Structures are given as structure tokens and as C-alpha cells.
């Protein structure tokens, strides 16, 4: 799927990820987390990126990548099934040049629509208060703060959205 985003991004492609994307997505996640002083957890919450196909697609979820016209990775997001009715929004990260363009709103809209299409009734997500723009976006979309007893080390925020 191609979309246009105002500003410096021109034409973008959103496509389902596959295991050939694992290394690029891991680098994206690592670099964005590093910007905010947060650590990647390859043996923890980020271990899912070693096998996108098994951890997302074969379990009934989704994972997509956003690329520019030259095939450079600009962002990603995944819907990780927790059970039949709840999925977790994971790995929604963008390179710096893609931020502030409205792309986050378009991708979050897309992720919510996909969660509904996949039959989920609720989306949850874990994040850090250091990701101020992301937290603001989640609130604008109706995500509500909730509690969780299993937050990874880098997360101090937990949100849910009933679909």
C-alpha cells in the first residue's frame, strides 16, 4: 500500500514484514530507544524480532514496515496477540525524519483498523514516559492508562483501548 504524507517524506510504502526485515527493524528499534536513553532487550521484550513470522503473523497478528521510495526503513508496528480478544501494539517506532509529519496518526489509525479486522476487542501497549509525543498520540486516540504487573524494564506506562 502506498500513502502520501505531507512534508519531506513524499510517497511511502507500507507492507507486511517478513523475516528478511528482522535485522532492519531491530536496528530501528535500537536506534530510537537509544535516542531516549532506553535499552533494547534482545533476550526480553525485543526477542520477538528474531522471528517476525512466527511471533506475529503465524499467531494471528500483524507486523508492517514503512519504507520510503528508495526502500529505506522509516518505521514499523506490530500487533502481537496476547489471547483471542487482546493484542499488544508493539514496535511502533519511526526514524527522526518521519516524526512530526502525521505519519504516526496514519499508522496508529491503520493499526487500530487492522486489530478490529483481525477480531481483537482490545489493544494494550507498554511504553515509556520519555516518549512524550507517542504518549500524547495514544491519549488522542482514546487509549486509557491502565495497570500491568509485567512491564519490561524500559516501560513505565501501560495503556488500553477497547475496540
C-alpha positions as CSV (number, residue, x, y, z in Angstrom):
1,X,0.0,0.0,0.0
2,X,1.3,3.5,-0.8
3,X,0.4,6.6,1.1
4,X,1.4,10.2,0.9
5,X,2.5,12.2,3.9
6,X,2.9,16.0,3.9
7,X,6.3,17.3,4.2
8,X,9.7,15.7,3.4
9,X,8.5,12.1,3.1
10,X,6.7,12.1,-0.3
11,X,5.5,8.7,-1.3
12,X,5.7,5.9,1.2
13,X,5.1,2.1,1.1
14,X,3.5,0.1,3.9
15,X,3.9,-3.6,3.5
16,X,3.7,-6.7,5.7
17,X,7.1,-7.5,7.2
18,X,8.8,-10.8,6.8
19,X,11.8,-12.4,8.4
20,X,14.1,-10.6,5.9
21,X,13.2,-7.4,7.8
22,X,14.2,-8.6,11.3
23,X,17.6,-7.1,11.3
24,X,16.5,-3.7,9.9
25,X,13.6,-3.5,12.4
26,X,15.9,-4.4,15.3
27,X,18.3,-1.7,14.3
28,X,15.4,0.8,14.0
29,X,14.1,-0.1,17.5
30,X,17.6,0.0,19.0
31,X,18.4,3.4,17.5
32,X,15.1,5.0,18.6
33,X,15.4,3.6,22.1
34,X,19.0,4.9,22.3
35,X,17.8,8.4,21.4
36,X,15.7,8.4,24.5
37,X,18.2,6.7,26.8
38,X,16.4,3.4,26.8
39,X,17.9,0.0,26.2
40,X,16.9,-2.7,23.8
41,X,16.2,-6.1,25.4
42,X,17.1,-8.8,22.9
43,X,16.6,-11.5,25.4
44,X,13.4,-10.0,26.7
45,X,10.6,-7.9,25.1
46,X,12.6,-7.4,21.9
47,X,13.3,-11.1,21.3
48,X,10.1,-11.2,19.2
49,X,12.0,-9.5,16.4
50,X,14.2,-12.6,15.8
51,X,11.3,-14.2,14.0
52,X,8.5,-11.8,13.0
53,X,6.7,-14.6,11.0
54,X,6.4,-16.9,14.0
55,X,5.8,-14.3,16.7
56,X,3.3,-12.1,14.9
57,X,2.0,-13.5,11.6
58,X,1.6,-17.2,12.4
59,X,-0.1,-16.3,15.8
60,X,-2.8,-14.3,14.1
61,X,-1.3,-10.8,14.5
62,X,0.3,-8.4,12.1
63,X,3.6,-6.6,11.6
64,X,4.2,-4.0,9.0
65,X,7.1,-1.8,7.8
66,X,7.0,1.7,6.3
67,X,9.6,2.5,3.6
68,X,10.4,5.5,1.6
69,X,10.7,5.5,-2.2
70,X,14.2,4.1,-2.1
71,X,13.2,1.2,0.2
72,X,14.8,2.8,3.3
73,X,13.0,1.8,6.6
74,X,11.2,4.7,8.1
75,X,9.1,2.9,10.7
76,X,7.3,-0.2,11.9
77,X,4.5,-1.5,14.0
78,X,3.2,-4.9,15.2
79,X,0.1,-6.3,16.6
80,X,1.1,-9.1,19.0
81,X,-1.7,-11.5,20.0
82,X,-1.9,-12.0,23.8
83,X,-5.1,-14.0,23.6
84,X,-8.1,-14.3,21.2
85,X,-9.5,-10.9,22.2
86,X,-6.5,-8.8,23.1
87,X,-3.4,-7.8,21.1
88,X,-0.5,-5.6,22.1
89,X,0.7,-2.8,19.9
90,X,4.4,-3.3,19.7
91,X,7.4,-1.8,17.9
92,X,5.7,1.3,16.7
93,X,8.8,3.4,16.0
94,X,9.9,5.9,13.4
95,X,13.2,7.4,12.3
96,X,13.6,11.1,13.3
97,X,12.8,12.4,9.8
98,X,9.4,10.7,9.8
99,X,8.3,12.2,13.1
100,X,6.0,15.2,13.2
101,X,4.7,14.5,9.7
102,X,1.4,13.0,10.6
103,X,2.7,9.5,9.8
104,X,2.2,8.3,13.4
105,X,-1.5,9.2,13.3
106,X,-1.9,7.4,10.0
107,X,-0.1,4.3,11.2
108,X,-2.0,4.2,14.5
109,X,-5.3,4.5,12.7
110,X,-4.2,1.7,10.4
111,X,-3.1,-0.5,13.4
112,X,-6.4,0.0,15.2
113,X,-8.4,-0.9,12.0
114,X,-6.2,-4.0,11.5
115,X,-6.8,-5.1,15.1
116,X,-10.5,-4.8,14.5
117,X,-10.3,-6.7,11.2
118,X,-8.3,-9.5,13.0
119,X,-11.1,-9.8,15.5
120,X,-9.5,-8.3,18.6
121,X,-11.6,-6.4,21.1
122,X,-8.8,-4.6,22.9
123,X,-5.4,-3.2,22.2
124,X,-2.9,-2.8,25.0
125,X,0.6,-1.2,24.9
126,X,3.6,-0.6,27.1
127,X,5.7,2.5,26.7
128,X,8.0,4.9,28.5
129,X,7.1,8.4,29.8
130,X,10.2,9.6,28.0
131,X,8.3,9.1,24.7
132,X,6.2,12.2,25.2
133,X,4.9,12.5,21.6
134,X,3.9,8.9,21.5
135,X,2.0,9.1,24.8
136,X,0.2,12.2,23.6
137,X,-0.8,10.4,20.4
138,X,-2.1,7.4,22.3
139,X,-4.2,9.7,24.5
140,X,-5.6,11.5,21.5
141,X,-6.8,8.1,20.1
142,X,-8.6,7.2,23.3
143,X,-6.0,4.9,24.9
144,X,-6.5,5.0,28.7
145,X,-3.9,4.4,31.4
146,X,-4.2,1.0,33.0
147,X,-2.1,-1.2,35.2
148,X,0.1,-4.1,34.4
149,X,2.2,-6.4,36.5
150,X,4.6,-7.4,33.7
151,X,6.1,-4.1,32.4
152,X,9.6,-4.5,30.8
153,X,12.5,-2.6,32.4
154,X,12.2,0.3,29.9
155,X,8.4,0.8,30.3
156,X,6.6,2.8,33.0
157,X,3.3,3.4,31.2
158,X,0.6,0.9,30.2
159,X,-2.4,1.8,28.1
160,X,-5.5,0.0,26.8
161,X,-8.1,0.8,24.2
162,X,-11.4,-1.1,23.9
163,X,-12.3,-1.6,20.2
